[in-house]
Amino acid sequence: MLVRQCLWVILENAPELDLAAQVDFAATALEEVLELHPDLVIIDPDSSDIDSSDAIRTLAGGSSLAKGLIVSGRVEPKRVADLLNAGASGFVPKSSPVEDLLSAVKTVTGNGFYLPPELHAVVRRKGSTWSVAHPQQVILTPREHDIMLLLAQGKSSRAISDELLISVEAHRAHVMKKLGLSGMAALAKYALRAGFILLD
């Protein structure tokens, strides 16, 4: 609710936009929204129980010319690619500045696609399909994955041990061996390329 109202205020102050409505998808069917004949529907999947991919498919597959723009706090590259493949025309992380949101709205309503620069490096389009560009997949245990992320963020073994209440050294060695990496710089580069962490 709060995020939706904040988005409304931001967009309401953009003189080139004419807002139709703000709705709770949990209580309102997308078909009812489309009766307003919008050019753009901004969907925040974090604030409701809707399946955002289904909502986007309804937009993309119907007779409506409305575009779908996702605004979300979850920026996992695989999830972003899935939403774009479902028919979304853009994705804006909630951590983005207001200027990026307005740029996304302008781009999408102009029949373009919008992704922030940090996602362009890990989400690629080939033909009509979006996919995640990442190194060869290596299967880490959930604990190893947590440690890999914390190491890639520059945290020391002692800090990780205190945070996770475990001994890190053995896990760290397993992670580096599985990934075939040597040194924290190589690990940070791997995590960035794989889309596990994003540059601010």
C-alpha positions, 0 to 999 in steps of 0.5 A: 500500500505505502509503495503504491501510494508513493509511486502514485505521488511520484507519477502524479507530479510528472506533467506528461502523464495522465494517471487512471487509477491505483488498485490492489490486484489482490482485490481487483481483477486485471480485466477490470483494470484494462477496462480503463484502457491504460497505456501502461500498467505498473505492477508491484508483485511484492505487495500482493499475492498475485502471480506477476507472470500470469498478470503480465501474460494476461496483458501481453496476450489480450487485445489491450495495448497496455504495456506492463512495467514491473517495480520490485525489490527482488532483482534476481536476474533469473526472475527478471528474465522470467518476467520479461519472457512473460511479456513485461516491457521493463523492470525497475528495482525499488532501490532506483532513483526517481529519475530511473522510474520516469525514464522507464515509464517514458521508454516503455510507453514509447514501445521500448524495453527498460532495464537498469544498467546493472541488470543489462550485464546479466540479463540478455536478449537473443531474438525474442527470448531473455536469459541470464548470462552467467558462468557455468553453473556450479551447485553450492549447498545453501550454506556455501551459497550464503558464505560465497555471497558474504565473501564476495561482498568483502566480509572477513571470515571472522565477520561471517563466523560471527554472523552465521555462528559457524566456522567459515574456513572449511566452507570457504575452501570448499566454495573456492575449490568448487568454483575453481577460483583463487582469491577474493577478487576472482570470487567477487567477479564471479558473483557479479557475473552470475548476478548474485550481487549487483553494483550500487 
